[in-house]
Structures are given as C-alpha cells and as structure tokens.
Amino acid sequence: MKEGMASGLALLEARRDAQANPLAKAVADDFASSETRAKIQEQLQAQYKGGKPGDLREKAIAELRAVADLIEAKAPGDAIGFKAWLRDVAQQTAEAANEGGFLGFGGVPVSEAEKVTLAEITRALGHLTSTVDTPSPNQPSHTLAENASANLDEKLDHAVDESFPASDPVSVRITK
C-alpha cells in the first residue's frame, strides 16, 4: 500500500513545490485531471496487459529510455531536472515500505531486486549530473523520497489513530 501511494505523493509534492522542475510540475498538474488519469490507465492496461513480470519491467525500462530521449530532444533545458525527478519518484517508491520480514517487522528498506531495478532506471534515464543530486545551499538536505516517506508514515499513523483511538481501547475476548 505504501509503495502504491508513493508515486501519487510525489506527484502531489511536485504540484505544490514552487521550486519543482517546470516539466515535472506540468506532468503532475496533468495527472490532477481524472480524465487524464483514466486515459493513462487505459493506455497502460493496453500496453502491459498479459505480460510476464520480467517482460513488464523490460517494457517499462524501454519506455523510460524513450521518455529520456524525447525530453533531451524537445526540452533540453528541463531534461536533467525532469529525469532526476523521475529517478527520485522511483527511489521514493522503492523506499516506501520495507521488503521481507514478517508482519512489518524486520526486512530491508530496499530489496536487492529493487536496487537492480533502480540501477536500470538510472541507466535508462541517462546522464544525471551530480549537481542534481547535490542540494544547493538554499535547499533542504533531505531528498524527495525521505520527505514523501515521512509524509506517508505520518498519514498512515494518523489514519490508524483515527480508526483506533487510544480513548476507545479494544477488548479482546477469547472463547473456545
């Protein structure tokens, strides 16, 4: 659930952030329309329907390569920032929930399979200069992924508190 929500939170953050890459902000604004989301969902279902997991990953990586090439050609001034934003969304999604463990205990923040996929995504997006990864003096040092993960944890904690308030303890009755 956390990983599913992570990309949506990244889109929301891009819409609200005045310092966001203009192209990322425009994409996020487009996703705000339910009509646009429905069209994208239809297209994705048609494109990926019936595919095997390995094939789906390869198709998605190929699609990212095509997006990176298109951005480089059509909007070179926004390309590095936009591709870095896409990479941050992938990282944020990978870090949203621990992998492995049992009932939420243990596990690792990013599985080995996710690390491999993140490396493939980085290669597909192409050159991301170190200036994108290094915050400027007037930017906070935490990443988009850290912000979104903390934000998601806070929202989930709030939802649990609302559902199970401390003032209304649950009593358990064991019967045979």
DARA-V767933 format. One record per pair of residues at least 6 apart in sequence whose C-alpha atoms are under 8 Angstrom apart, sorted by the first residue. I is the first residue (numbers start at 0). GAP is how many residues later the second one is. D is the distance in whole Angstrom. If there is no record, write none. Layout:
i: (I/I)
gap: (GAP/GAP)
d: (D/D)
This chain:
i: (1/1/1/1/2/2/2/2/2/3/4/5/5/5/5/5/5/5/6/6/6/6/8/8/9/9/9/9/10/10/10/11/13/13/13/13/13/14/14/14/14/20/20/20/20/21/22/22/23/23/29/30/47/60/60/60/61/63/63/63/64/64/64/66/67/67/67/67/67/70/70/71/79/79/79/79/80/82/82/83/83/83/86/86/86/86/87/87/87/88/88/89/89/90/90/91/91/91/91/91/92/93/93/93/94/94/94/94/95/95/96/96/97/97/97/97/97/97/98/98/98/98/98/99/99/99/99/100/100/134)
gap: (91/94/95/150/90/91/92/93/94/89/147/83/86/87/90/142/143/146/82/83/85/86/139/143/79/82/134/138/14/17/20/16/6/7/10/11/14/10/11/13/14/57/60/61/64/56/55/59/58/61/6/6/8/59/60/63/62/57/60/61/59/60/61/58/11/15/56/57/58/7/8/7/47/48/49/52/51/42/45/44/48/49/31/34/35/38/55/56/57/55/56/28/31/27/54/52/53/54/56/57/52/15/16/20/14/15/50/54/13/53/12/13/6/8/9/10/11/12/8/9/10/11/12/6/7/8/11/6/7/6)
d: (8/6/6/7/5/7/8/5/6/7/8/8/6/5/6/7/7/8/6/8/7/6/6/8/6/8/8/7/8/5/8/7/6/8/7/5/6/5/8/6/6/7/6/6/8/7/7/6/6/7/7/6/6/7/6/6/7/7/6/6/5/6/8/8/7/7/7/5/7/8/5/5/7/6/7/7/7/6/7/6/7/8/8/7/7/8/8/6/6/8/7/7/8/7/6/7/4/7/7/7/8/8/6/6/5/6/7/7/8/6/6/8/7/8/5/5/4/7/5/5/6/6/6/7/4/7/8/4/8/6)
